[in-house]
């Protein structure tokens, strides 16, 4: 059963979504990363599963990593 839109809005108000594909964010361990895939919501509910790559000092991207958003 799909999640009601009001539930998504309530959760998004309480737990702001910083992660989005293409965003460059500071990982909790201090590294800058680029979000390359993932989603906050699925048809089944709250997911918050993402994939990212470290942004190296020369601008290249590191290995693919995945996990829950922060």
N, C-alpha and C positions, 0 to 999 in steps of 0.2 A: 504494500500500500504506500503510495507516495506521501511524503511529509507535507503537511499543510503549510502554506506560505507564512501564516502567522507564527508558526513554530520557528521557522528559519529566521524570521525577523527578530523574534525574541532572543534566540541564541546569538545572532549576529550583533545585537545590542550589548549583550553581556560579554561575549567573547569576540572582540573585534578581529576581523580577518586581515592579517598583514600579508599573507601569502597569496600570490597570484602569478600565473605563468608570465615570465619576462621580467619580474621584479628582481632587483639586486638588493639583498638584505644582509645584515650581519647575523651570522650563525651564533647560537649561544656560546660556542667555543671561541668566538672572536674573529673567525674568518669571514670574508665577504663571499657570498654565494649568489648564483643566479638560479632562480626557480625555472625549471625547464618543462615540468609536467606536474599534473596532480589535480586534485579537486577538494573542495571543502564539503560539498554535499553530493550524495548519490541518491538514486531513487529510494534506497532503503534507509537513508538517514544521514546523520553527521559522519563524515569520513575524516577529513583533514589530513589526507595522505598525499605527500608531495615527493618530487624528485628534484634534485638540485646539483649544480656543479660549482666547485670552488672557482672564484675569479682570481687568477694569479696576478702578481704585480705587473707582468708583461701583457696582461689583457687576455691571455689564453684561458681556456676552461679546463679544469681538472676532471677527475674521474666522476662518473655518475654515482650519486648517493641517494638514498631514499629513507623516508621515515615520516613520523607524524609532525605536523606543523607546530610552531612555537608562537 
